[in-house]
Amino acid sequence: MPRKTSTARQTCSVCRCVDKFNFHVPNDLWHQVVPARYRNRVVCLECFDEFASKKNVDYSGYLNVLYFVGDQATLKFETVSVRSA
């Protein structure tokens, strides 16, 4: 009988949704955007974006690579250019 493997996904500490996007921003930007109670926890990209929007922080120039982790594939997205407003 095959052994079951754990496929538990991390969930966002803010909205509790399964986090399917892995992204990285510099620590100083993370601290500027994310409220203190969530800084050492998983925050999904959607919640990060909402926090940034509320604080009027444009993080688009810092998000160079984004990974989507699905059930069938993992996709890597890279920033090609960023348009300034």
Secondary structure, 3 states (H helix, E strand, C coil): CCCCCCCCCCECCCCCCECCEEECCCHHHHHHHCCHHHCCCCCCHHHHHHHHHHCCCCCCCCCCEEEEECCCCEEEEECCCCCCC
